Amino acid sequence: MRTLEPGLKAGRLDAAEYQRNFSDLHPPLGDHEALVASDRCYFCYDAPCMQACPTAIDIPMFIRQISTGNPLGSAKTIFDQNILGGMCARVCPTEQLCEEACVRNTAEERPVEIGRLQRYATDIAIDQGRQFYTPSPSSGRTVAVIGAGPAGLSAAHRLALHGHLVTIYEAREKAGGLNEYGIAAYKTPNDFAQTEVDYILALGNIDIRSGQMLGRDFTLAELQVKHDAVFIGAGLGNVNTLNIPGAQIDGVMDAVEFIAHLRQAASKANVPVGRNVVVIGGGMTAIDAAVQAKLLGAENVTICYRRGKGHMNASTFEQDLAASKGVHIRHWLQPKEVSHQDGHVAAITFEYTQLEDGIMKGTGQQTAIASDQILVAIGQKLDSYGLDDLKLDGGKIAIDDDGRTSVAGIWAGGDCATGGQDLTVSAVAMGRDAAESINRSLAMQMAGASAVA
């Protein structure tokens, strides 16, 4: 069954099609497949893949452990550096990081499947509930973590491991951040984001308080009174809006909101999608939104980006994935006006663009694309509400190499802070490293208190 009526419609496909379309993008490796894949690794000394990993996982080591029949040992090697290694194995752009650096590319133009091998090992550990760590004796110190996304969870786990009591203040109902609300459903099926959160919390010493928003339910000053240190991993809570005539018409919505609604829907059949969908943007969010619109039964899905293919933030792999699903990607188009019929979006007009001396300019020529749904994915930005006392840099929280902010006793990391790559794996690394800095600071405080006593 395929429903092709115009307008926003739910239930465009039958149950079998929804199940097939949103099945695992990369099915997990079986035991034999993992052994064969691991055998391709050269186990390089000073491995370039390890240097390309933001969390510096010992990739040759964990692959060797798989090849010798020790997947649990492999999982521990991964978790030692990246406690969210299971999610990163699913969503990291490995083709641009570790796998791009793999020396196998030189001889065979095909890297070792590092991401799938990482998933193989971490899935075994998580499925078996194997905990590799025991918290240190209680330090008597408490740390507040704002945000239960990748940075916050990574920081919380490392701090809890050092014996500190951690309270995570999360604005949403569920923990996970973008892993729960912002990743394409076909990348993390079977509620894996929450499975990973539960695995992390099983360490102990971590309490999550949901529905707690900075600036509304508490202030940074209040947290500093209640806790010995504060870590901010709040992500980017605001989105850039489409400021053109007609952008407020029914049928125009933010792509992040569209993805979150899809991720939280009890059934994919409940999510309405247009027959003709236009996605504006050139990043990973644009790709995720466009592909999922197609998988929900949209007949025509077009991504429009104001620059060329080489300028898109989305990886080549993601662009190719979108094309393979039937998404049409058009370049050198900037939106100018949304037109409507009976109060609902009917089309969007674009102006062709070009580069002149490195500056993008409109050509004056225009084209219109029929559309009954427009998804806007033109970037996210920091919600600075409640952050008035912190120094900002480039629209993000300014931090030093240890994650310290301009206010003593407050650290930050992940997408909300300077220096990150707006990737899950980068957020994990920043949260982990800030936690180590916090632990050192608390240890010095405790040593000073002991000396005074």
C-alpha positions, -999 to +999 in steps of 0.1 A: +000+000+000+013+035-009-008+066-003+002+094-027-024+121-018-009+156-015-005+172+019+007+159+052-005+124+057+003+096+082+001+059+073+014+063+038+029+028+039+019-006+052+034-021+083+059-043+064+073-014+045+078+007+077+095-023+093+118-028+063+125+009+058+135+016+094+155-016+100+192-014+110+212+006+085+243-016+091+233-051+104+256-063+132+285-086+123+282-123+133+310-141+151+325-155+119+321-122+100+339-104+129+368-128+128+372-124+091+369-086+093+394-084+122+419-105+103+423-077+078+439-054+104+477-049+102+478-039+139+499-009+130+524+006+154+514+043+160+483+034+141+469+063+120+433+051+128+439+056+165+453+091+159+422+099+139+398+089+167+388+119+189+386+095+219+419+079+211+406+043+214+434+017+210+419+004+177+446-021+169+443-036+204+406-040+204+406-055+169+434-079+179+413-090+209+384-098+186+406-118+164+418-139+193+383-146+205+381-121+233+353-097+225+347-087+261+383-077+265+379-057+233+348-040+247+368-029+278+395-015+256+369+006+238+350+017+270+383+027+287+384+056+263+348+059+252+320+047+274+295+055+246+314+033+222+283+014+213+265+045+200+296+059+184+300+027+164+266+033+149+266+070+142+302+082+139+313+092+104+340+065+105+345+070+068+359+105+076+378+095+108+394+062+117+385+043+085+397+071+063+431+069+080+433+031+077+464+020+058+443-007+040+430+021+018+463+024+001+466-011-011+429-021-015+409+011-013+388-006+013+395+001+050+391-023+079+355-021+091+364-005+124+329+009+132+312-025+127+339-043+147+335-018+175+298-024+175+303-061+176+324-060+207+304-034+226+271-050+218+283-083+234+293-065+266+260-044+268+238-074+259+254-094+287+253-065+311+291-069+318+303-040+339+341-036+338+344-009+364+339-004+401+337+031+416+365+043+438+356+048+475+333+078+480+352+111+479+324+129+497+322+154+468+293+160+446+292+173+410+263+187+390+261+179+353+238+199+331+225+178+302+223+140+298+236+140+263+269+123+252+291+149+269+272+149+301+269+111+303+306+107+295+316+132+322+292+117+347+305+082+342+341+092+346+334+113+377+313+085+393+342+061+386+364+084+407+340+081+436+322+114+433+284+116+435+269+130+403+235+146+398+225+151+361+200+179+354+182+171+322+156+193+306+139+166+286+119+136+298+145+111+286+183+110+289+205+107+259+205+141+242+208+139+205+215+102+207+179+099+218+162+127+200+183+137+171+198+106+154+180+090+124+158+061+136+174+036+111+208+042+127+198+033+162+167+010+161+154-011+191+157+018+215+195+014+217+200+050+231+182+041+263+199+007+265+232+025+265+220+050+291+209+022+314+243+005+309+262+037+319+239+043+349+245+008+362+279+019+374+262+037+403+268+071+419+248+088+391+213+103+396+193+119+368+167+145+374+145+149+343+125+180+334+150+203+350+160+233+328+188+257+334+174+292+340+139+280+347+143+254+374+177+263+387+206+287+382+244+281+379+248+300+412+224+276+430+243+246+416+276+260+428+262+263+463+248+227+463+278+210+446+315+211+446+318+214+408+296+220+378+299+206+343+278+220+314+270+196+286+238+212+274+243+209+237+228+234+212+192+240+222+182+265+197+179+263+159+184+289+131+152+300+116+142+305+080+138+343+077+120+346+044+084+355+035+059+327+041+082+308+065+055+307+092+030+289+070+017+256+081+038+228+067+072+245+074+089+229+103+123+225+119+141+193+108+154+187+143+118+187+156+107+164+128+135+139+137+127+141+174+090+135+167+098+105+146+122+091+172+096+094+200+066+082+180+049+049+192+046+039+156+062+053+124+028+050+108+016+078+131+041+104+117+027+125+089+048+133+060+043+153+028+040+139-007+065+164-020+091+173+007+119+199+004+147+200+029+168+231+032+204+226+044+236+207+038+245+190+070+239+156+087+205+168+100+194+176+065+204+142+053+187+124+082+155+144+078+154+138+040+161+101+041+135+095+068+109+115+049+115+092+020+113+062+042+080+074+056+065+073+021+071+107+006+071+104-032+096+133-039+122+145-015+146+172-025+175+187-005+184+222-015+217+237-005+230+272-012+266+261-020+282+232-040+285+195-032+321+199-018+309+225+007+283+203+023+290+194+060+273+160+054+299+134+046+301+119+011+289+086+025+258+103+039+251+121+006+255+089-013+231+072+012+205+098+006+208+094-032+205+057-029+172+061-011+158+083-039+166+117-024+174+144-050+202+168-039+203+202-056+231+227-051+235+265-055+200+273-044+191+297-017+154+300-004+136+332-012+099+328-005+074+302+006+040+303-012+008+287+001-026+275-009-055+277+016-030+285+044-007+255+038+027+254+020+023+248-017+058+256-031+091+273-023+110+297-046+148+296-047+174+319-062+204+304-080+237+313-064+273+313-075+307+322-060+324+354-071+359+359-056+350+335-029+318+352-020+284+336-025+260+358-044+226+354-059+223+354-097+188+369-099+175+338-116+148+319-097+131+285-097+101+271-078+097+236-063+062+223-055+061+212-019+036+203+008+062+200+035+094+220+041+120+209+066+145+235+077+180+222+087+202+254+086+221+249+118+217+249+156+229+274+181+235+277+218+206+285+241+224+310+263+195+314+288+210+311+323+246+314+311+249+352+315+280+350+338+300+328+313+323+341+286+311+331+251+333+327+220+318+324+186+284+317+200+296+289+223+309+287+259+345+296+259+367+269+276+404+261+279+422+229+271+409+213+303+373+223+297+373+251+323+350+281+317+356+317+326+339+311+360+358+291+386+343+258+395+324+254+362+335+233+333+318+227+299+321+204+269+304+190+239+285+209+212+278+238+236+315+246+241+343+258+218+367+233+203+343+205+195+335+189+161+297+187+167+300+149+167+289+124+193+325+111+196+339+146+201+314+153+228+323+121+246+360+130+245+354+165+258+331+153+286+357+126+296+386+150+296+367+177+316+358+151+342+395+142+346+402+179+351+373+182+377+387+152+395+421+167+397+407+199+410+386+181+437+416+160+447+436+192+453+407+207+473+406+176+494+443+175+499+443+212+510+414+206+534+434+177+549+465+198+553+445+225+571+429+200+594 
